[in-house]
Amino acid sequence: MAGFTYRRLACDGRARTGVITTPRGEIRTPAFMPVGTAATVKAMHPEQVRATGADILLGNTYHLMLRPGAERIARLGGLHRFMGWDRPILTDSGGFQVMSLAGLRKLTEEGVTFKSHIDGARQMLSPERSMEIQRLLGSDIVMAFDECTPFPADEGVAAQSMRLSMRWAQRSRDAFGDRPGHALFGIQQGSVFPDQRAESAEALRAIGFDGYAVGGLAVGEGQAAMLGVLDYAPGMLPEDKPRYLMGVGKPDDILGAVERGIDMMDCVLPTRSGRTGQAFTRRGAVNLRNARHADDPRPLDDGCGCPACRGYSRAYLHHLTRAGEILGLMLLTAHNLQYYQDLMGGIRAAITDGALAPFAAATREGWATGDIERL
């Protein structure tokens, strides 16, 4: 079986473009991964997601272990067959979701015990169990189990959390074992403290991973603080491995992260926003629920080739959204995913051409211009 490899093709400043090779296909980087939390990208067929240009999806260990269960998915042939997606899948470790259950969990050195949000049943996640679940799912890229440090956290609490995550990283590495064709990523922690980020990166490098994530961001610290950490954190990680920023984000967050050396990102924002009537365009975000669109025969974004923009008017999309019709959220979800993948394609081309700075400036100028004038 072919292995997991990463190859840089070009750099522009700290930004990189390259290719991750897996047995299930190549992933062009920088890459945005649509989120398929419960074995589905909401409101999308797998082939539609692929048609937008997505090379890889993200699945969620926490949600899938609770429903329908990792053992059941394994009996049914693994997550790829279960959800009808034959390309790479990255699964997160469950750490972030467990963090959000603060009132329902108990954290120890061994792992985390918690009550299911579905039926209240007692559950346990540890580095070993997280590795087992992700093996049962058959994911191509497995994330080490960590504690996602909440924000804000004082320096002492953050350090304690980071060091626990580093001990769990070693246990994750040990439990993962030798799995040719599958990759394990370590997760850097340390909140907004440079010395803790450096200590975490050193520990991860000593253990050795196939890729490295910058964790503990996009948890409420704001864009300025996030970019401040990204000014130095990616450079602490190996240059010859992929760098993944978890849970990001808005288009401007993505562009800023790429400029600082990030190769992979994921976020529920494009799909969640599509289900609430918000669309991302070259001229910024557009709220299709607003009355200004009710009589507008123009397309949502005349530079977009998605079904929503090719075949329907703003007036129709406004009607679907206000009426709560399922087609509306399907079309806007498809549009947003297409916009994100088009943005990534533009970023990759700009890095290849050594033209990321003018591309970024023009893109941000377009967002700042605002929506087209109302009729």
C-alpha positions in Angstrom: 0.0 0.0 0.0 1.2 3.5 -0.9 2.2 5.6 2.1 1.4 9.0 3.3 3.7 11.8 2.0 3.8 15.5 1.8 5.6 17.4 -0.9 6.0 21.2 -1.1 5.7 22.6 -4.6 6.2 26.3 -4.1 6.6 28.9 -1.4 5.7 32.6 -1.3 6.9 34.2 1.9 5.7 31.9 4.7 2.9 30.6 2.5 3.3 27.1 1.0 1.5 25.1 -1.7 2.0 21.4 -2.0 0.4 17.9 -2.3 -0.4 15.4 0.4 -0.5 11.9 -1.1 -2.6 9.2 0.5 -3.7 5.7 -0.8 -7.2 7.3 -1.4 -6.0 10.2 -3.4 -4.1 13.5 -3.4 -4.9 16.5 -1.3 -3.9 19.9 -2.7 -2.6 22.3 -0.2 -3.5 24.8 1.2 -6.7 22.8 1.6 -10.1 23.5 3.2 -11.8 20.5 4.5 -15.7 20.6 4.6 -17.0 19.2 7.9 -19.0 16.0 7.8 -19.7 15.8 11.5 -22.1 12.8 11.6 -20.9 11.1 8.4 -22.5 13.7 6.2 -21.8 17.2 4.9 -25.2 18.6 5.8 -27.5 19.2 2.8 -25.0 17.8 0.3 -24.5 14.6 -1.6 -20.9 13.4 -1.5 -20.5 13.7 -5.2 -21.7 17.3 -5.0 -19.0 18.0 -2.3 -16.4 16.5 -4.5 -17.6 18.6 -7.5 -16.8 21.8 -5.6 -13.2 20.8 -5.6 -12.9 19.3 -2.1 -10.1 16.7 -1.8 -10.8 15.6 1.8 -13.6 15.7 4.4 -13.5 15.8 8.2 -15.5 13.4 10.4 -16.1 13.7 14.1 -15.0 11.0 16.5 -17.2 12.2 19.4 -20.4 12.3 17.4 -19.8 9.1 15.5 -18.8 7.1 18.6 -22.2 8.0 20.1 -24.3 7.6 17.0 -24.3 5.2 15.1 -21.2 3.8 16.9 -17.7 3.1 15.7 -18.1 -0.6 15.9 -21.2 -0.5 13.8 -19.5 1.6 11.2 -16.6 -0.9 11.1 -19.0 -3.8 10.6 -20.5 -2.0 7.7 -17.2 -1.5 6.0 -15.8 1.6 7.5 -16.7 5.3 7.3 -15.8 5.8 3.6 -18.2 3.1 2.5 -20.8 4.0 5.1 -21.1 7.6 3.8 -20.2 7.0 0.1 -17.0 9.1 0.1 -14.0 7.3 -1.5 -11.4 10.0 -1.0 -9.4 10.9 2.1 -11.1 11.5 5.5 -9.6 13.2 8.5 -11.2 12.5 11.9 -10.7 14.7 14.9 -10.0 13.1 18.2 -13.1 14.2 20.1 -11.1 16.5 22.4 -12.7 19.7 21.3 -16.3 18.4 21.7 -15.5 17.0 25.2 -14.1 20.4 26.2 -17.5 21.9 25.4 -19.2 19.4 27.8 -17.5 21.1 30.8 -20.6 20.5 33.1 -20.9 16.9 32.1 -17.3 15.6 32.1 -14.6 14.5 34.5 -11.0 14.9 33.4 -8.2 12.7 34.8 -4.8 11.6 33.7 -6.4 8.5 32.2 -8.8 10.4 30.0 -12.2 12.0 30.1 -15.5 10.5 31.3 -18.6 12.2 30.3 -22.4 11.9 29.7 -23.7 11.6 26.2 -25.6 14.6 25.1 -28.0 12.2 23.3 -29.1 9.9 26.0 -27.1 10.7 29.1 -25.2 7.4 28.9 -21.8 7.4 30.6 -18.9 7.4 28.1 -15.1 7.4 28.3 -12.5 8.8 25.9 -8.8 8.3 26.4 -5.9 8.4 24.0 -6.1 4.7 23.5 -9.9 4.7 23.0 -9.7 7.6 20.6 -7.1 5.8 18.5 -9.3 2.6 18.5 -12.4 4.5 17.4 -10.5 6.3 14.6 -9.1 2.9 13.5 -12.6 1.4 13.4 -13.8 4.3 11.3 -10.9 3.8 8.9 -9.9 7.4 8.7 -6.9 8.3 6.6 -5.6 11.1 8.9 -6.0 10.4 12.6 -5.7 13.2 15.2 -4.0 12.6 18.6 -6.2 12.9 21.6 -5.7 16.2 23.4 -7.4 18.5 25.8 -8.4 21.6 23.9 -7.4 24.4 26.3 -10.3 26.8 26.8 -9.8 30.6 26.3 -9.1 32.6 28.4 -6.8 30.5 30.6 -4.2 31.8 32.9 -0.6 30.8 32.2 -0.5 28.1 34.9 -3.7 26.4 33.8 -2.7 26.6 30.2 0.7 25.0 31.0 -0.9 22.2 33.0 -3.4 21.5 30.1 -0.6 21.6 27.5 1.6 19.1 29.3 -1.3 16.7 29.8 -1.9 16.9 26.1 1.7 16.1 25.4 1.6 13.0 27.7 -1.6 12.0 25.8 0.2 12.7 22.5 2.8 10.0 23.4 0.1 7.6 24.4 -1.7 8.3 21.1 1.4 7.6 19.2 2.0 4.3 21.1 -1.6 3.2 20.6 -1.7 4.2 16.9 1.1 1.7 16.2 2.3 0.9 12.6 -0.5 1.5 10.1 0.9 1.9 6.6 -1.1 4.3 4.5 -2.6 6.0 7.5 -1.3 9.2 9.2 -1.3 10.4 12.8 -1.1 14.2 13.5 0.1 15.7 16.8 -1.6 18.8 18.1 0.4 21.8 19.5 -1.2 23.5 22.5 -0.1 26.4 24.7 -2.9 29.0 24.3 -1.4 32.4 23.6 1.9 31.9 25.4 4.9 31.6 23.1 7.1 29.7 25.5 4.4 27.1 26.0 3.9 26.8 22.2 7.6 26.2 21.9 7.6 23.5 24.7 4.7 21.8 23.1 6.3 21.8 19.6 9.5 20.4 21.0 7.6 17.6 22.7 5.7 16.7 19.6 8.8 16.7 17.4 10.5 14.4 19.8 7.6 11.9 19.6 7.4 12.2 15.8 4.2 12.6 13.8 3.1 12.6 10.1 1.7 16.1 10.4 1.2 18.7 13.0 -1.9 20.8 14.0 -2.0 24.2 15.7 -4.7 23.6 18.3 -6.4 25.7 21.0 -7.3 28.5 18.6 -10.6 29.7 17.2 -12.0 29.1 20.7 -13.1 32.7 21.3 -9.8 34.6 21.4 -10.6 36.8 18.4 -8.8 37.1 15.0 -6.1 39.4 16.2 -5.0 37.1 19.0 -5.3 34.1 16.7 -3.1 35.7 14.0 -0.7 36.8 16.7 -0.1 33.1 17.7 0.1 32.1 14.0 2.9 34.7 13.5 5.2 32.3 15.3 3.5 28.9 16.1 3.7 27.3 12.6 7.4 28.1 12.4 8.0 25.9 15.5 6.7 22.9 13.6 8.6 20.8 11.0 8.8 22.4 7.6 8.6 19.1 5.8 5.2 18.1 7.3 1.7 19.4 6.8 0.5 22.1 9.2 -3.2 22.0 10.1 -5.1 24.9 11.9 -8.2 23.3 13.5 -11.6 24.9 13.3 -10.9 27.9 11.0 -12.7 29.7 9.7 -14.0 32.8 8.0 -12.5 33.5 4.5 -10.3 36.3 6.0 -9.1 34.0 8.7 -8.2 31.4 6.1 -6.2 33.9 4.0 -4.4 35.1 7.1 -3.5 31.6 8.2 -2.2 30.6 4.8 0.0 33.8 4.8 1.5 32.5 8.0 2.3 29.0 6.8 -0.8 26.9 7.4 -1.6 24.1 4.9 -5.0 22.7 6.1 -8.1 24.1 7.7 -11.7 23.1 8.5 -14.8 24.8 9.7 -18.6 24.3 9.9 -19.1 28.0 8.9 -19.8 27.6 5.1 -22.4 24.9 5.7 -23.9 26.3 8.9 -24.1 29.8 7.3 -25.8 28.3 4.2 -28.5 26.8 6.3 -29.3 30.2 7.9 -29.4 32.2 4.6 -25.9 33.7 4.7 -23.7 33.4 1.5 -20.1 34.2 1.1 -19.2 36.0 -2.1 -16.3 37.9 -3.7 -17.9 41.1 -2.3 -18.3 39.8 1.3 -21.1 38.0 3.1 -24.7 38.4 1.9 -27.8 37.7 3.9 -30.4 36.4 1.6 -33.1 36.9 4.3 -33.0 40.6 3.8 -35.9 42.2 2.0 -33.7 44.0 -0.4 -33.3 40.8 -2.4 -37.1 40.1 -2.8 -37.4 41.6 -6.3 -33.8 41.2 -7.4 -33.5 39.0 -10.6 -29.7 39.1 -10.6 -27.5 36.1 -9.6 -26.0 35.9 -6.1 -22.5 36.1 -7.5 -22.1 36.5 -11.2 -18.5 35.2 -11.0 -19.5 31.9 -9.4 -20.3 28.7 -11.4 -22.3 26.9 -8.7 -25.9 25.8 -9.2 -27.3 28.6 -7.0 -25.6 31.3 -9.1 -26.0 29.7 -12.5 -29.7 28.8 -12.3 -31.5 31.0 -9.8 -32.1 34.6 -8.9 -31.5 36.4 -5.6 -35.3 36.8 -5.5 -35.8 33.1 -5.6 -33.1 32.3 -3.1 -34.6 35.0 -0.8 -38.0 33.3 -1.2 -36.7 29.9 -0.4 -34.8 31.1 2.6 -37.8 33.1 4.1 -40.2 30.2 3.3 -37.9 27.7 5.1 -37.7 25.5 2.0 -35.1 22.8 2.0 -33.9 23.7 -1.5 -32.8 27.1 -0.2 -30.4 25.7 2.4 -29.1 23.1 -0.1 -28.3 25.7 -2.8 -26.7 28.1 -0.3 -24.6 25.4 1.3 -23.4 24.3 -2.2 -22.6 27.9 -3.1 -20.6 28.5 0.1 -18.6 25.3 -0.3 -17.9 26.3 -3.9 -16.8 29.7 -2.8 -14.4 28.3 -0.2 -12.9 25.8 -2.7 -12.6 28.6 -5.4 -10.8 30.7 -2.8 -8.4 27.9 -2.0 -7.7 27.3 -5.7 -7.0 31.0 -6.2 -4.6 30.9 -3.2 -2.7 27.9 -4.5 -2.3 29.5 -7.9 -1.2 32.8 -6.4 1.5 31.0 -4.3 2.7 29.1 -7.3 3.0 32.3 -9.2 4.7 34.1 -6.4 1.8 36.6 -6.3 0.0 35.9 -3.0 0.4 39.5 -1.8 -1.4 41.1 -4.7 -4.0 38.3 -4.7 -4.7 38.8 -1.0 -4.9 42.5 -1.4 -7.4 42.3 -4.3 -9.4 39.6 -2.4 -9.7 41.7 0.7 -10.5 44.8 -1.3 -13.4 42.9 -2.9 -14.7 41.8 0.5 -14.5 45.4 1.8 -16.4 46.8 -1.3 -19.6 45.3 0.0 -22.5 43.8 -1.9 -23.8 45.1 -5.2 -26.1 48.1 -5.1 -29.7 47.3 -4.5 -32.1 47.7 -7.4 
